[in-house]
């Protein structure tokens, strides 16, 4: 089962390395990892997506909580949350028919064409991971993908409760 962990920790050198090292030592795979400072520059938030059953995620959470720099860990998949991922994808758009098809797909998915080359378009989509997968499937039917990059998921709980120290 796909899990999203949100980790609040002190913004110190080596903190990220210790968390990634913990996953590596325990042979847990990280599907995506995003990190950035919070509204408090002394704190960072890491969002990690991984796969595992309840037992595995509980073990990961306990191990991460033991790290000195970590203030709080929350499994976002257990609460109502909002999740987004950024996709940048470059596709071939050699002729008018292909350009029109790619433009239609971008419009339907509320994506944006952010760059045009002589034979290519670069598109941007900010959405859930599932919608991004669907978008990519549709693009593959109409064009060839030249290159793509994904940010990895970031998430935040819904409502007025916050992940605070």
N, C-alpha and C positions, 0 to 999 in steps of 0.2 A: 504494500500500500504506500502511495506517495505521501510524504509528510513534509510540512514546512515548519522549521524551527526558527524562532526569532530570539536572538541572544543580545542582551544588553550588557556591555562590558566597558571597563575603563579604557580610554583611548591612550594606550601605552604601547611603545615599541615591543614587538614580540607576542602580543596578545593574540592576534590572528594566527600566527604561526603555531602557538600552543593548541589552539582549537583544531586547526587542520591536522596537526600532528596526532592529536587524540583520535580523530577519525581514522587516520592512516594506521596507527598502532593497533586499533581494534578491528581493522579490515572492513570498515564501513565506507561505502561509496558516497561521495558528494556529487549530486546531479548538477546543482548550481549553487553559487555562492556570491552574495552581494554584500558590500560593507560600505558604511559611510558614517559620518558624525551625525549626532542628533542636534536638537536645539541647544544642548549643553555641549560645548566643545571638548569637555573632558570625558565625554561618553561617546561610544560608537554602538551602532546596531548592526548585527550580522544576520542576514537571512540565508538559511541553508535549506535546500530541498534535498531530500534523500528518500530512500525506499526502505521499508521495514515494517514488521508487525509491531503490535503494542509492546511486546517484551523488549524488542531491539531498541525501539525509540525511548522507552523508559530507561534502559541501561545507558543509552547515549546521553539523555538528559541528566541523569545522576552524575555521570562522569564529567560532563561539561560544567555542571554546577559546582564541582569540587575545585575547579581551576580558580586561582587567586583573583584574577582580573574580572571574572564573571560576576555580575550582579544579579541577573535574572535570566531564566530561560522559559520560553512559552512555546508550546506546540500549537501553532495557529490552526492546524487542521481540526483541533478539538473545540474551537470556538468559531462564532460567526466572524468572518474576516473578509477583507478586500485584498485581492492579489492582482498584481500587474507585472508585465514583462515587456521590455522594449525589443523590437526586431528591426533590424536594418537589412534589407535584401536587395541585391542587384540582379536584374533579370535582362535577358535579351529582349529587345523590342525592335526587330529589324525592319518591319513593314507596318503599314497603317492598320492592317487587320490585327496583328499581334499587339500593337500599341493600344488599340481600342479595347481589346480583351483584357489587357493588364489594367487599364484605367477603370474599366467596369468592376473588376475584382476589388481594386483598391477602394472604389466608392462604396461597394456593398459592405465591405469590412470596416469602413470608416478609417482607412489608411490614407497615407498621403504620398504623393510623388514628390520627393525632395531634391532630385537631381535628374537631369536628362542628358544623355550622351547621344552620339550619332546613331548608335545601335543598342542602347541600353537605357533602362530606367532604374533609379534607386528609390525604393519605397520604404516607408516607415509605418510601423503599426505598434500601438501601445494597447495591450489587451491582456486577457487571461492566457495562460499557456495553451489551453485547449483551443481557444479561438485562433491563436497563432498557428497551431498545427493545421487547423482547417484551412486557414488562409494560404499556408504553404502548399497544401495538397492542391488547392484550386490553381495556384500559380504554376505548379508543375505540369498541370494539364494544358495550359495555354502558352507556356514559355519555358525556356531552360534557365535554371538558376545559375548565375555566374559565381556569386559569393553571398554569404549571409553571416550575420553575427547577432547573437541574442544576449541580452543583459543578464538573464536569470531572473527568477521571481523575487519580488519584494512584496511584503504583505504587512497589513496592519489590522488589528482587531476593530470590529464595528462598535459603535456606541461611544459612551463617554469614559469608559475605563481605559487606562493607558498602561503600557509596559514601563513602569518606573522603578527606580532603585529603592 
